[in-house]
Amino acid sequence: MAYFKKVLIANRGEIARRIIRTCKRLGIDTVAVYSEADAEAPHVSEATEAVCIGPAQAKKSYLNIEKVIQAAKETSADAIHPGYGFLSENPEFVRRCEEENIVFIGPSAETIHLMGSKLEARLQMQKAGVKVVPGTDKSIESIEEAIQIANELGYPLMLKASAGGGGIGMQLVHNQEELIKVFDATKQKANSFFNDGTVFLEKWISKPRHIEVQIIADAYGNVMHLYERECSVQRRNQKVIEESPSPFLDDDLRNELFEAAVRGVKEINYTNVGTMEFIFDEHKNFYFLEMNTRLQVEHPVTEEITGLDLVELQLKIAAKERLPFTQDDITKTGHAIECRLYAEDPFTFFPSPGVISSLELPGDDVRYDFGFVNGSTVTPFYDPMIGKITVHGITRDDAITKMQKALEAMNIQGVKTNLLLLEKIMRNDQFIGGNYTTEFLAEQKGQLLGS
C-alpha cells in the first residue's frame, strides 16, 4: 500500500538514499532536494525528481524553510520526510508544512518544541516520574547565579545550552575558576548556534554509559519500545560506534529502562519514531538525558535486531495508520553493531574533504548506508560522515568478528578517514569485553592512535 503518492526528502547523503529505498519498495515517488555543491550526489539521481534549492551553504539551502516548502509545492509532494539534522527538529518548519497542507513525517511542532528545550524536557520527565540528572530546572541568567548554584550542587558540573545538540554547547567545569572562564562564551555560543542563549547546570556523571531506547508511537495511544542501543563510544560527545543489545545491561535493568522510556513518551503524547537517551553511572543508576524527536543516525542497529523498517513505520504513522503489532509481537534476534565512517583526520578528528578516488565495500553479509560512491566529492560544507557499516551476528562475538572482517576488507582512497581507528576499536580488549564508557576513546587514545 502506498501511504503517500510523493514524498519530498528534506535532506541529503546517506539518510536521503535510505529513505528513497523504502519509498521505492512501497511504490512511493520521491523528490530529492540538493544544494549546488550536491548536484552530482547519489541521492539526486536516485530520486524520482530532484530540485536545486540553493548554494552550498546550508543556511541558504537545506536549512532554508521556504525553499524546501516551495520545492514541495512545485513537485506536488504530499509529505516531507526530514531525515535527521537540518530541519528535522525545527518546529517552525513543521508549522509551515501544516499551513501548506503537507504532511510532516514526524511528531507535532508542539512536541518538537517541548523536547527541543533540555530544561523543558527535564521538567516533563520529572512529571512522568523519570529520573533526571541532578541539576537546575531553570535558566541561569548570570555568572553570580551560576556560582551560587554550582556551590550548592558541587563540582564537577556540565554547563549546557538548553537548545543544544550534537555535543555543541556543552562545557565540563571542575571548579569556580573554570565556570567563570566559560560561562559567557557558552551562552554566546548557544545563542549563535541555536538562537537561544539559555544555559543550565547538571552534575557531571563520571565514566558514564550512554544508552538510548528506540520508541515508536501512533496517533491512537499505542506506545512501544524497540529495545536499546549502546552508544558509549564517542568522540567530542558524538557517537562513533553503536550496538544492541547493550553489554552493560541485565534483563531486570533493561526492563526498568524500557518502562521509564515508555512512561516518559506517554507523558508528552508523542507520535512517530523517537529516541529516549539515558546516561548510566558506575552503580547502574540511570537518568534521562534528552529526547531526539526524529529518526536516529544509528537506526539500522535497531532494524537489524528487530527486522522492522523504521522508515516504513514512520510513513504508516504519518498516514494515520495504527501500528500493526503489539509490544509482545516485537522480538529481538542476535546482536548488531554499527560503525560510522568519517572523512576526518583520525588523530585530530578534523574534517578531511576531497574526492573519493576509490571505494570498495565488499561482503554480502554487511549493510552499508553510504552517502557517497566511487568518485564522489566530500564537501567541506556539511557533516563529514561518509557512511555507516552495520553487521548482524548470532552473538556479540559473532558480530564483532563480522565487523572486523568487513572493516579490514574495505578500501577507501582520496580522503583521510577514521577506518583504521574503527578497526583498532574492534580489536581492543576493553571493547571486546564490553567494559567501556564514554571516556573509552580518551582513555585508549595511545593504543588506538599510536600516540
DOKETI-867460 format. One record per residue (C-alpha): x, y, z; residue in three letters; chain. Coordinates in pm, whole numbers, plus 50000, padded with zeros to 5 digits. Example, Ala and Ser with C-alpha at 12.3 -4.5 7.8 and 13.67 -1.06 7.14 Angstrom:
BEGIN
51230	49550	50780	ala	A
51367	49894	50714	ser	A
REM end
This chain:
BEGIN
50000	50000	50000	met	A
50128	50346	49912	ala	A
50075	50573	50212	tyr	A
50160	50885	50011	phe	A
50188	50947	49638	lys	A
50503	51155	49660	lys	A
50745	51226	49946	val	A
50999	51508	49940	leu	A
51314	51429	50136	ile	A
51442	51742	50306	ala	A
51793	51606	50347	asn	A
52099	51471	50168	arg	A
52359	51195	50178	gly	A
52306	50853	50324	glu	A
51979	50927	50501	ile	A
51823	51062	50181	ala	A
51927	50745	49998	arg	A
51795	50534	50286	arg	A
51451	50696	50271	ile	A
51441	50664	49892	ile	A
51500	50287	49918	arg	A
51196	50232	50138	thr	A
50977	50463	49932	cys	A
51072	50279	49613	lys	A
50984	49947	49773	arg	A
50644	50086	49871	leu	A
50578	50240	49529	gly	A
50605	50599	49652	ile	A
50762	50863	49427	asp	A
51035	51075	49584	thr	A
51168	51426	49543	val	A
51531	51497	49627	ala	A
51638	51848	49715	val	A
52001	51945	49673	tyr	A
52240	52235	49703	ser	A
52470	52342	49423	glu	A
52753	52155	49598	ala	A
52548	51832	49585	asp	A
52444	51845	49220	ala	A
52626	51518	49147	glu	A
52541	51346	49475	ala	A
52390	50994	49451	pro	A
52062	51084	49620	his	A
51987	51335	49345	val	A
51985	51078	49066	ser	A
51818	50805	49272	glu	A
51503	51004	49349	ala	A
51209	51026	49107	thr	A
51259	51403	49080	glu	A
51518	51649	49206	ala	A
51509	52021	49279	val	A
51806	52251	49342	cys	A
51727	52470	49642	ile	A
52029	52698	49663	gly	A
52401	52747	49719	pro	A
52632	52516	49913	ala	A
52588	52691	50248	gln	A
52327	52501	50449	ala	A
52156	52820	50564	lys	A
52086	52906	50202	lys	A
51969	52559	50101	ser	A
51898	52266	50336	tyr	A
51812	52498	50626	leu	A
51604	52736	50417	asn	A
51246	52652	50513	ile	A
51079	52849	50236	glu	A
51292	52696	49961	lys	A
51215	52345	50083	val	A
50843	52423	50107	ile	A
50847	52577	49759	gln	A
51013	52265	49617	ala	A
50740	52050	49773	ala	A
50466	52269	49626	lys	A
50626	52278	49280	glu	A
50650	51899	49267	thr	A
50310	51837	49433	ser	A
50465	51636	49714	ala	A
50204	51544	49972	asp	A
50452	51468	50251	ala	A
50801	51566	50364	ile	A
51047	51337	50541	his	A
51312	51545	50723	pro	A
51566	51268	50793	gly	A
51795	51377	51078	tyr	A
51977	51706	51133	gly	A
51895	52018	50927	phe	A
51522	52092	50972	leu	A
51422	51763	51134	ser	A
51373	51916	51480	glu	A
51261	52264	51376	asn	A
50905	52333	51497	pro	A
50867	52630	51262	glu	A
50929	52401	50965	phe	A
50657	52166	51089	val	A
50415	52459	51121	arg	A
50490	52568	50765	arg	A
50419	52215	50642	cys	A
50085	52226	50822	glu	A
50000	52565	50672	glu	A
50062	52429	50322	glu	A
49868	52108	50392	asn	A
50183	51897	50354	ile	A
50223	51605	50594	val	A
50536	51625	50808	phe	A
50666	51274	50872	ile	A
50742	51312	51240	gly	A
50589	51443	51562	pro	A
50395	51767	51610	ser	A
50555	52111	51623	ala	A
50449	52141	51987	glu	A
50621	51818	52084	thr	A
50939	51908	51899	ile	A
50945	52247	52071	his	A
50886	52084	52409	leu	A
51167	51831	52374	met	A
51397	52076	52194	gly	A
51447	52255	52523	ser	A
51658	52039	52754	lys	A
51521	52232	53050	leu	A
51158	52176	52949	glu	A
51234	51811	52873	ala	A
51375	51769	53226	arg	A
51054	51908	53373	leu	A
50832	51683	53160	gln	A
51027	51371	53254	met	A
51012	51459	53622	gln	A
50634	51491	53588	lys	A
50635	51139	53442	ala	A
50841	51007	53733	gly	A
51152	50952	53521	val	A
51478	51036	53698	lys	A
51688	51320	53554	val	A
52049	51412	53623	val	A
52068	51631	53936	pro	A
52085	51993	53825	gly	A
51892	52315	53770	thr	A
51541	52331	53631	asp	A
51551	52692	53518	lys	A
51768	52920	53309	ser	A
52081	53063	53472	ile	A
52100	53431	53385	glu	A
52426	53549	53542	ser	A
52766	53421	53645	ile	A
52686	53516	54006	glu	A
52380	53292	53998	glu	A
52581	53016	53831	ala	A
52847	53028	54103	ile	A
52586	53007	54380	gln	A
52411	52708	54219	ile	A
52742	52535	54142	ala	A
52847	52562	54506	asn	A
52517	52401	54609	glu	A
52542	52116	54354	leu	A
52916	52060	54392	gly	A
53178	52025	54118	tyr	A
53244	51885	53861	pro	A
52946	52008	53655	leu	A
52829	52031	53297	met	A
52728	52374	53173	leu	A
52474	52307	52897	lys	A
52284	52500	52634	ala	A
51915	52419	52676	ser	A
51865	52417	52298	ala	A
52195	52238	52229	gly	A
52258	51920	52038	gly	A
52529	51716	51870	gly	A
52770	51788	52153	gly	A
52755	52164	52084	ile	A
52701	52396	52379	gly	A
52835	52160	52646	met	A
53125	52252	52876	gln	A
53271	52050	53163	leu	A
53382	52264	53458	val	A
53581	52135	53755	his	A
53587	52449	53970	asn	A
53468	52807	54003	gln	A
53758	52947	53801	glu	A
53669	52728	53502	glu	A
53299	52818	53534	leu	A
53377	53191	53527	ile	A
53604	53140	53226	lys	A
53347	52960	53006	val	A
53009	53093	53122	phe	A
52970	53392	52890	asp	A
53130	53210	52595	ala	A
52890	52914	52634	thr	A
52586	53146	52643	lys	A
52714	53328	52333	gln	A
52778	53001	52151	lys	A
52429	52877	52238	ala	A
52279	53199	52105	asn	A
52489	53183	51789	ser	A
52418	52817	51706	phe	A
52062	52782	51834	phe	A
51933	53139	51862	asn	A
51874	53064	52230	asp	A
52125	53161	52499	gly	A
51953	52966	52777	thr	A
52203	52761	52981	val	A
52176	52541	53291	phe	A
52395	52321	53511	leu	A
52393	51945	53564	glu	A
52609	51723	53781	lys	A
52889	51556	53587	trp	A
52848	51179	53583	ile	A
53195	51023	53593	ser	A
53269	50741	53347	lys	A
52909	50720	53219	pro	A
52747	50478	52978	arg	A
52526	50637	52713	his	A
52233	50406	52634	ile	A
51921	50501	52440	glu	A
51581	50343	52383	val	A
51415	50343	52041	gln	A
51046	50413	52080	ile	A
50754	50423	51839	ile	A
50406	50563	51894	ala	A
50100	50600	51672	asp	A
49816	50853	51685	ala	A
49595	50611	51880	tyr	A
49793	50595	52202	gly	A
49994	50283	52118	asn	A
50347	50335	52252	val	A
50618	50069	52231	met	A
50991	50033	52267	his	A
51214	49868	52008	leu	A
51488	49782	52258	tyr	A
51803	49973	52339	glu	A
52123	50088	52169	arg	A
52457	50130	52346	glu	A
52623	50450	52219	cys	A
52915	50499	52458	ser	A
53199	50500	52203	val	A
53210	50872	52128	gln	A
53443	51150	52026	arg	A
53366	51513	52111	arg	A
53034	51393	52257	asn	A
52937	51250	51918	gln	A
52873	50881	51861	lys	A
53116	50665	51663	val	A
53000	50307	51730	ile	A
52660	50178	51839	glu	A
52545	49829	51929	glu	A
52243	49637	52051	ser	A
52183	49474	52289	pro	A
52400	49669	52534	ser	A
52665	49450	52702	pro	A
52614	49659	53018	phe	A
52250	49577	53099	leu	A
52096	49275	53266	asp	A
51734	49182	53197	asp	A
51592	49348	53509	asp	A
51770	49677	53447	leu	A
51682	49662	53077	arg	A
51312	49624	53155	asn	A
51327	49906	53409	glu	A
51484	50127	53141	leu	A
51217	50039	52883	phe	A
50938	50109	53131	glu	A
51082	50453	53209	ala	A
51123	50538	52841	ala	A
50767	50441	52751	val	A
50628	50627	53054	arg	A
50812	50943	52953	gly	A
50689	50922	52593	val	A
50328	50878	52706	lys	A
50357	51186	52929	glu	A
50412	51411	52626	ile	A
50159	51237	52395	asn	A
50432	51163	52144	tyr	A
50368	51022	51797	thr	A
50601	50871	51535	asn	A
50956	50740	51587	val	A
51178	50889	51856	gly	A
51467	50811	52088	thr	A
51490	50847	52463	met	A
51852	50892	52569	glu	A
51979	50798	52913	phe	A
52307	50815	53099	ile	A
52419	50545	53346	phe	A
52662	50594	53631	asp	A
52911	50336	53760	glu	A
52650	50198	54001	his	A
52397	50135	53722	lys	A
52172	50423	53821	asn	A
52025	50577	53508	phe	A
51899	50926	53430	tyr	A
51710	51080	53140	phe	A
51944	51286	52922	leu	A
51735	51409	52629	glu	A
51487	51302	52362	met	A
51554	51308	51989	asn	A
51226	51365	51808	thr	A
51336	51212	51479	arg	A
51497	50912	51315	leu	A
51845	50850	51457	gln	A
52163	50806	51256	val	A
52204	50467	51425	glu	A
51856	50333	51346	his	A
51999	50044	51133	pro	A
52112	49876	51456	val	A
51751	49851	51568	thr	A
51632	49741	51224	glu	A
51887	49460	51220	glu	A
51783	49310	51554	ile	A
51406	49352	51507	thr	A
51364	49303	51133	gly	A
51150	49619	51118	leu	A
51179	49904	50867	asp	A
51164	50222	51077	leu	A
51112	50448	50776	val	A
50813	50243	50666	glu	A
50671	50265	51018	leu	A
50721	50642	51011	gln	A
50523	50661	50689	leu	A
50242	50446	50830	lys	A
50211	50655	51144	ile	A
50218	50983	50948	ala	A
49940	50842	50730	ala	A
49735	50790	51050	lys	A
49757	50410	51039	glu	A
49762	50206	51358	arg	A
50080	50021	51439	leu	A
50035	49667	51303	pro	A
50173	49493	51612	phe	A
50180	49499	51991	thr	A
50478	49511	52226	gln	A
50465	49133	52269	asp	A
50494	49087	51892	asp	A
50830	49271	51878	ile	A
51124	49040	51930	thr	A
51496	49092	51904	lys	A
51730	48845	51741	thr	A
52106	48830	51772	gly	A
52341	49125	51803	his	A
52406	49425	51576	ala	A
52696	49669	51560	ile	A
52727	49989	51356	glu	A
53042	50187	51282	cys	A
53036	50543	51147	arg	A
53296	50614	50879	leu	A
53402	50978	50877	tyr	A
53612	51178	50632	ala	A
53836	51315	50904	glu	A
54190	51310	51033	asp	A
54193	51015	51277	pro	A
54427	51198	51516	phe	A
54267	51543	51536	thr	A
53913	51447	51422	phe	A
53920	51750	51191	phe	A
53719	51707	50866	pro	A
53908	51592	50557	ser	A
53711	51689	50245	pro	A
53811	51577	49898	gly	A
53731	51338	49614	val	A
53686	50969	49694	ile	A
53914	50821	49430	ser	A
53844	50459	49525	ser	A
53567	50298	49729	leu	A
53529	49923	49770	glu	A
53259	49784	50001	leu	A
53292	49404	49996	pro	A
53084	49146	50177	gly	A
52734	49012	50119	asp	A
52655	48990	50489	asp	A
52727	49357	50564	val	A
52489	49654	50546	arg	A
52631	49974	50401	tyr	A
52440	50301	50437	asp	A
52664	50540	50244	phe	A
52601	50887	50108	gly	A
52884	50858	49857	phe	A
53005	50635	49577	val	A
53336	50596	49397	asn	A
53427	50938	49252	gly	A
53202	51137	49489	ser	A
53322	51460	49645	thr	A
53309	51503	50020	val	A
53250	51877	50052	thr	A
53356	52094	50346	pro	A
53005	52233	50388	phe	A
52834	51950	50577	tyr	A
52890	51679	50836	asp	A
53192	51468	50731	pro	A
53024	51128	50778	met	A
53074	50917	50467	ile	A
52851	50633	50573	gly	A
52771	50356	50817	lys	A
52875	49991	50827	ile	A
52634	49761	51011	thr	A
52662	49389	51080	val	A
52432	49139	51249	his	A
52553	48826	51426	gly	A
52405	48543	51627	ile	A
52606	48661	51929	thr	A
52806	48972	52016	arg	A
53131	48787	51949	asp	A
52997	48681	51611	asp	A
52902	49040	51527	ala	A
53242	49171	51632	ile	A
53416	48914	51412	thr	A
53198	49010	51115	lys	A
53272	49378	51169	met	A
53646	49310	51197	gln	A
53640	49132	50860	lys	A
53422	49397	50696	ala	A
53647	49685	50803	leu	A
53965	49503	50701	glu	A
53822	49430	50356	ala	A
53706	49787	50295	met	A
53914	50015	50076	asn	A
53868	50390	50056	ile	A
54116	50630	49900	gln	A
54132	51003	49829	gly	A
54033	51137	50173	val	A
54157	51076	50524	lys	A
53918	50859	50726	thr	A
53880	50701	51067	asn	A
53874	50350	50914	leu	A
54194	50234	51089	leu	A
54064	50368	51420	leu	A
53744	50166	51378	leu	A
53949	49854	51301	glu	A
54158	49902	51616	lys	A
53850	49956	51832	ile	A
53703	49628	51707	met	A
54021	49450	51822	arg	A
54056	49636	52150	asn	A
54030	49407	52454	asp	A
53828	49659	52653	gln	A
53571	49698	52375	phe	A
53557	49324	52311	ile	A
53492	49274	52683	gly	A
53205	49523	52669	gly	A
53368	49719	52951	asn	A
53373	50069	52808	tyr	A
53230	50415	52885	thr	A
53203	50747	52702	thr	A
53564	50807	52807	glu	A
53682	50499	52617	phe	A
53845	50682	52325	leu	A
54024	50929	52552	ala	A
54148	50650	52779	glu	A
54260	50426	52493	gln	A
54396	50702	52269	lys	A
54756	50586	52292	gly	A
54677	50231	52192	gln	A
54419	50318	51928	leu	A
54600	50607	51763	leu	A
54958	50509	51838	gly	A
55037	50834	52014	ser	A
REM end
